[in-house]
Every structure is written in structure tokens, then in C-alpha cells.
Amino acid sequence: MKRYLTALIIITMTGLVCIEARAQKSRSTTVATSVSQQPLYTDYRGVKLGMTPAEVRAILGNPVLKDEELDYFVVSDTISAQVAYDAAHKVKVISVDYAGGAGAPDYRSVIGTALKTREDGSAFGMVRYESSGFWVSYSRTAPPLSIVTVTIQKIGS
């Protein structure tokens, strides 16, 4: 079980790095949209950017992995959440993975715009809310074992 959990955490962290790299790349493409409207997706189960670890843990419970920089939560058999903290110990990133897409929100309720879909079935979309200081992305890996990842991150983190 411990090996499985370690492997899952490594895969998830790799996913966070990939999402950040994709997000940075998308800033120069048509995938990232900067909007002045009210954000559609601002929290996960009440966890918001800027919260303290204690506030996050009061909402999501005890994390499987607890660190000063990152908490890793297993919400269900198909859902995991990673919450990263800045130097001031405030939430700077919330990233939620939905294995098989089970329980994932519809992309329109997250980013409101069309996803850029590739031939392999993977898809990505991102919206930057400059005036609110964060961006939101929706990513789906290629089938057959798709993982949907929804990320909220402070701009400049």
C-alpha cells in the first residue's frame, strides 16, 4: 500500500509540473483566454486561494501527505486533491485529479470556453482572470484511462 501511495503521489506531482508547463506554454497560444468577467470556478469544496493550511484541513480533513509546501488529499477512490502553499503558508495552487473523469465537473462550468482537443482525445483549456490574480485550467488526458485535472493557481506563483 505504501508503494502504491508513493507512486500515486509521484505521478500526481509530475502531473502538476506538466500542467504548469502546459499552462505557461498556453499563455502564448489561443488556449489561454484572459477575461474580465466574474470567474466561474474559484474553489474546490470551499477551499480557496489564500487560505491557511489549518483552514484547508478543517474543510478537507487530514491529508495523506502533509508538508509545509503541499498537502495531498485522497478524497475518494477516483478523486485526489493537491494544495500547494506559498512562503507565507497561504494556498497558491489547488489541483484536483479525477481518475477516469468520474465526478469531474463539466469543463464549461470550470473555464466556460471550448477546450482545445487533440487527435488522441486529450484536451486542455485555460482562463486567466488577471484582475482577480489567478488562472483556472481544465485538462483531460487521452483515453482509455483519462484523468481530468482542474487547477486553480495564483498568477505569479
N, C-alpha and C positions, 0 to 999 in steps of 0.2 A: 504494500500500500504506500509506503514511504517513497519508494522508487517511482511509483505512478504519480504521486503528488509532485515530486521534484520535477519529473518530466513535464507534467502539465504546467507547472509554474514557468519552466524554461521556455516552453512553446508559447505561452501567453506573453511573456516578456519580449520574446522575439517578435511576436505579433505587434506589440506596442511600438517597437522600434520601426517595424515595417510600415505601420500606419503613419507614424510621424514622418518617415521618409517620403511616403506617398503624399501626405498632406503638404509637405514642403514643395515637392515637385508639382503638385496640382495648383499651387499658388500662381504658377506661370502658365497654366493651361485653362481651358474653358470649364474644367470640372469644378473648380472653386468659384463660388459666386459670393460676392460681397453684397450684402443687403442692408437696407436701413429700416426694415420692418421689425416688429417685435419677434424675438426668437421663438421658434416652435417648440424646441426641446432644450430645456435648461437644467434638468436634474435627472437623477436616477433614484426612484423611490424616496425622494425627498433629500437626497444627498446633492449638495450644490457646491460649485466652486467657492473657495474662500472659507469653507468650514474647517474646524479643527479635527484632529483625529478622534478626540473624545466625542464630538458631535456625530461624526460618521459612524463610529462604533455603537453609539446609542441607537442609531437607526438600523444598521445592517447586522449588528451583533459582533461577536468576536471573529476576527479574521483568522484564516488558516495560516497565513503568513503575516506577521506583524513586524514592521520596521519603521524607523524614523522617516524614511523616504517613500515607503509603499506599503499598503495593506492589500492583501489578496483574499477575496471572499468567495466561497463556493455557496452560491445561492440555492442551487438545485442540481439535479443530475445533468442538466443541459445549460445551466447559466452560471457564469463566474463573473466577478467584477474586480477590477483593479483600481485602486485610488492612490494617486501619487501626490506627495506633499512637497511644497517648496521649502526654502531655507527658514522661512518664518513659521513652518509647520501648519500651513494652510493648504487646502485642496487646490491643486493646479491642473490635475487631469482625472477624469472619470472615464474608464473604458470598460464596456460590458460585452462579453462574448456569449453568443447564443449558438450552441452546438446544433447543427442540423437546421438552424434557423428557428427552432422551437421556442416560442414565446417572444420572439423578436418583434419590435414594433414595425409597422409599415414604414418604409422609407419616406413616404410623403409626410408622415407625422413627425419625422425627425429633421429632414432637410427641406421638404416642401418642393424640391425641384427634381427633375429627372436624373436618374443615375446614368453614368457612363458605363455601358455594358460591353464587355469584350467577347470575342468569339468563343472563348472557353466557358462562358457563363458567369465569370466573376464580374463584379460591379463595384463602382465607387462613386460617391458624391460628397461634396463638402460645401458648407456655407460659412462664411466669415461674417461675424457681427462686430465690425470694427468699433462702433460706438458703445457696445456692451463689453468689449475687450476679450471675446472668446470666439472659438470656431467649433462647429459640430460636424462630424463626418459619419457616414454610413458606408460600410464595406462588407461585401459578400464574396467569399472565396468560391472558386469553381466547384461545381458538383463533381462527384456524387456526395462527398462529405463536406457540404458547405458549412461555413461558420460565418455568422453575421456579427460584425463588431460595430458598436456605436460608441463614439468617443466625443467627449466634451473637453476642450482644453483652452486654458488661458492663452491669449496671444502673447508671444514673447517668452513663453515658458520653455 
